[in-house]
Amino acid sequence: MKVLLMEDDIILSEIITEYLENLRYEVSVVYDGLEAEDLVYAHKFDLLLLDVNVPSINGFEFLKSFRATGDKTPSIFITSLHNSEDLLEGFEAGCDDYIKKPFDLVELKARIENIKRHFHIDKKQEYKISNEIDYHFSTQTLLIGDESHKLPKKEAQILEYFLKNLEQTVSTDELITNIWSYEDAPTHATIRTYIKNLRKLLGETTITTIKGVGYRFNI
């Protein structure tokens, strides 16, 4: 699991980094909002841990700007701001959780584990799509009855994105932003081909086309 940590307190950032690395997370550390922007536009992360009061661009503004690009990478604010207005601003900026300093590292671990469960980030998990179909994150494989189907990388990533965004309409541009990141973007026709291939395995009604808007994954 790849984590971006934005924290300008060097001692705290070192403590958090060492703790998460001991949990076998891959941690990239930045100390201000501009550094964070450079990194998230160059690499793909599974989780953003963001302090609010950092130089250049504060955490609220950074995440608000990043969300405006269509990116939905899960995020947790870690901040000394404690009042309800700050909490509201954090969630309005697009965070998925909010932890107040000082905090125990075990609490941080628990909140990360909750994010992993909610967004199906843990690649050891299996997901039951229907009574007949299971998806294995670790091998990017669909088990349909007694048959195993290894998915091509991009088809697997599209399926995983749908599973992270159940009951939501997902546009083609959103898929491109969150899966291809800064690789060469595919055409909309290419996305339709990937969707067609998934439907052959999952059933035609599993992925619904919302005309002019995008797709919805049906469980």
C-alpha positions as CSV (number, residue, x, y, z in Angstrom):
1,M,0.0,0.0,0.0
2,K,1.5,3.3,-1.1
3,V,1.0,6.3,1.3
4,L,1.7,10.0,0.8
5,L,2.4,11.7,4.1
6,M,2.3,15.5,4.1
7,E,3.5,16.7,7.5
8,D,5.9,19.6,8.2
9,D,6.7,18.6,11.7
10,I,9.9,16.6,10.9
11,I,9.9,14.6,14.2
12,L,6.3,13.6,13.9
13,S,6.7,12.8,10.2
14,E,9.6,10.5,11.1
15,I,7.6,8.8,13.8
16,I,4.6,8.2,11.5
17,T,6.9,7.0,8.7
18,E,8.8,4.5,10.8
19,Y,5.5,3.2,12.3
20,L,3.8,2.7,8.9
21,E,6.9,1.2,7.3
22,N,7.0,-1.3,10.1
23,L,3.5,-2.2,9.1
24,R,4.9,-2.8,5.6
25,Y,3.4,0.4,4.0
26,E,5.4,2.3,1.4
27,V,5.6,5.9,2.6
28,S,6.5,9.0,0.6
29,V,7.0,12.1,2.8
30,V,6.5,15.8,1.8
31,Y,6.6,18.9,4.0
32,D,4.4,21.4,2.1
33,G,1.6,21.6,-0.3
34,L,3.7,22.3,-3.4
35,E,5.8,19.2,-2.8
36,A,2.6,17.2,-2.4
37,E,1.2,18.6,-5.7
38,D,4.4,17.6,-7.5
39,L,4.2,14.0,-6.1
40,V,0.5,13.2,-6.6
41,Y,0.7,14.4,-10.2
42,A,3.6,12.1,-10.9
43,H,2.7,9.0,-8.9
44,K,-0.4,7.0,-7.9
45,F,-1.0,6.5,-4.1
46,D,-3.5,4.4,-2.2
47,L,-3.9,6.8,0.7
48,L,-3.1,10.5,1.4
49,L,-2.3,11.4,5.0
50,L,-2.4,15.2,5.1
51,D,-1.6,17.8,7.8
52,V,-3.5,21.0,7.3
53,N,-1.2,23.8,8.5
54,V,1.7,23.3,6.1
55,P,3.7,25.8,4.1
56,S,2.8,26.9,0.5
57,I,-0.6,25.4,0.2
58,N,-2.5,24.2,3.2
59,G,-4.0,20.7,3.4
60,F,-7.6,21.9,2.9
61,E,-6.7,23.8,-0.3
62,F,-4.5,21.1,-1.6
63,L,-7.1,18.4,-1.3
64,K,-9.9,20.6,-2.7
65,S,-7.7,21.3,-5.8
66,F,-6.8,17.7,-6.2
67,R,-10.4,16.5,-5.9
68,A,-11.3,19.0,-8.6
69,T,-9.2,17.0,-11.1
70,G,-11.6,14.0,-10.5
71,D,-9.1,12.0,-8.3
72,K,-10.8,10.1,-5.5
73,T,-7.7,8.7,-3.7
74,P,-8.8,8.1,0.0
75,S,-7.5,10.8,2.4
76,I,-7.2,11.4,6.1
77,F,-6.5,14.8,7.6
78,I,-4.1,14.7,10.6
79,T,-4.3,18.1,12.3
80,S,-4.2,20.1,15.5
81,L,-7.4,22.0,14.4
82,H,-10.1,20.8,16.7
83,N,-13.3,22.8,16.3
84,S,-16.4,21.7,14.4
85,E,-15.9,24.4,11.7
86,D,-12.5,22.9,10.8
87,L,-13.9,19.4,10.8
88,L,-16.7,20.5,8.5
89,E,-14.2,22.3,6.2
90,G,-12.0,19.1,6.1
91,F,-14.9,17.0,4.9
92,E,-16.1,19.6,2.5
93,A,-12.6,19.6,1.0
94,G,-13.0,15.9,0.2
95,C,-11.4,14.0,3.0
96,D,-12.6,10.5,4.1
97,D,-11.5,10.7,7.7
98,Y,-10.1,13.3,10.2
99,I,-7.8,12.6,13.1
100,K,-7.0,15.2,15.7
101,K,-3.5,15.7,17.2
102,P,-2.2,14.5,19.5
103,F,-3.2,11.0,18.6
104,D,-2.1,7.5,19.4
105,L,-0.4,5.6,16.6
106,V,-2.8,2.7,17.2
107,E,-5.7,5.0,16.4
108,L,-4.0,6.0,13.2
109,K,-3.6,2.3,12.3
110,A,-7.3,1.6,13.1
111,R,-8.4,4.5,10.8
112,I,-6.2,3.3,8.0
113,E,-7.5,-0.2,8.3
114,N,-11.0,1.2,8.1
115,I,-10.2,3.1,4.9
116,K,-8.6,-0.1,3.5
117,R,-11.8,-2.1,4.2
118,H,-14.1,0.6,2.9
119,F,-12.2,1.1,-0.4
120,H,-11.1,-2.5,-0.8
121,I,-7.4,-1.5,-0.8
122,D,-6.2,-4.6,1.0
123,K,-5.0,-6.8,-1.9
124,K,-5.4,-9.9,0.2
125,Q,-9.2,-9.5,0.2
126,E,-11.7,-11.4,-1.9
127,Y,-14.9,-9.8,-3.0
128,K,-18.1,-11.7,-3.6
129,I,-19.8,-10.1,-6.7
130,S,-22.6,-12.6,-6.8
131,N,-23.4,-16.1,-5.6
132,E,-21.4,-17.5,-8.6
133,I,-18.6,-14.9,-9.0
134,D,-15.8,-13.9,-6.6
135,Y,-13.0,-11.5,-7.4
136,H,-9.5,-12.0,-5.9
137,F,-7.6,-8.7,-5.5
138,S,-4.2,-10.4,-4.9
139,T,-4.2,-12.2,-8.2
140,Q,-6.6,-9.9,-10.2
141,T,-8.6,-13.0,-10.9
142,L,-12.4,-13.7,-11.3
143,L,-13.6,-17.1,-10.0
144,I,-16.8,-17.9,-11.9
145,G,-18.2,-21.2,-10.7
146,D,-15.2,-23.6,-11.0
147,E,-13.5,-21.5,-13.7
148,S,-10.7,-19.0,-13.0
149,H,-10.2,-16.0,-15.3
150,K,-7.1,-13.9,-14.9
151,L,-7.9,-10.3,-15.9
152,P,-5.6,-8.1,-18.0
153,K,-4.2,-5.3,-15.8
154,K,-6.4,-2.4,-16.9
155,E,-9.6,-4.5,-16.9
156,A,-8.7,-5.5,-13.3
157,Q,-8.1,-1.9,-12.3
158,I,-11.4,-0.8,-13.9
159,L,-13.3,-3.6,-12.0
160,E,-11.5,-2.6,-8.7
161,Y,-12.5,1.0,-9.2
162,F,-16.1,0.0,-9.7
163,L,-15.9,-2.1,-6.5
164,K,-14.6,0.9,-4.6
165,N,-17.4,3.1,-5.9
166,L,-20.5,0.9,-5.7
167,E,-23.8,2.6,-6.2
168,Q,-22.1,5.6,-7.8
169,T,-22.2,6.6,-11.5
170,V,-18.6,6.7,-12.8
171,S,-17.7,8.6,-15.9
172,T,-15.2,7.6,-18.5
173,D,-13.1,10.6,-17.7
174,E,-13.1,9.6,-14.0
175,L,-11.9,6.1,-14.9
176,I,-9.1,7.6,-17.0
177,T,-8.1,10.1,-14.3
178,N,-8.0,7.6,-11.5
179,I,-6.6,4.5,-13.3
180,W,-4.2,5.9,-16.0
181,S,-3.0,8.8,-13.9
182,Y,-0.3,10.3,-16.0
183,E,0.2,7.5,-18.5
184,D,-1.0,8.2,-22.0
185,A,-4.8,8.4,-21.7
186,P,-6.8,5.8,-23.7
187,T,-9.7,6.8,-26.0
188,H,-13.3,6.5,-24.9
189,A,-13.6,3.7,-27.4
190,T,-10.9,1.8,-25.7
191,I,-12.7,2.1,-22.3
192,R,-15.9,0.8,-24.0
193,T,-13.9,-2.2,-25.1
194,Y,-12.7,-2.9,-21.6
195,I,-16.2,-2.6,-20.3
196,K,-17.5,-5.0,-23.0
197,N,-14.9,-7.5,-22.0
198,L,-15.9,-7.3,-18.4
199,R,-19.5,-7.7,-19.2
200,K,-18.7,-11.0,-21.1
201,L,-17.5,-12.4,-17.8
202,L,-19.8,-10.7,-15.3
203,G,-23.0,-10.6,-17.3
204,E,-24.5,-7.8,-19.4
205,T,-26.5,-6.3,-16.6
206,T,-23.7,-6.1,-14.1
207,I,-22.3,-2.8,-15.6
208,T,-25.1,-0.4,-16.6
209,T,-24.4,2.4,-19.1
210,I,-25.9,5.7,-18.0
211,K,-26.3,7.4,-21.3
212,G,-24.3,10.6,-21.5
213,V,-23.0,10.2,-18.0
214,G,-21.0,7.0,-17.5
215,Y,-21.4,3.6,-15.9
216,R,-22.8,2.1,-12.7
217,F,-21.8,-1.3,-11.2
218,N,-24.7,-3.4,-10.0
219,I,-24.3,-5.9,-7.2
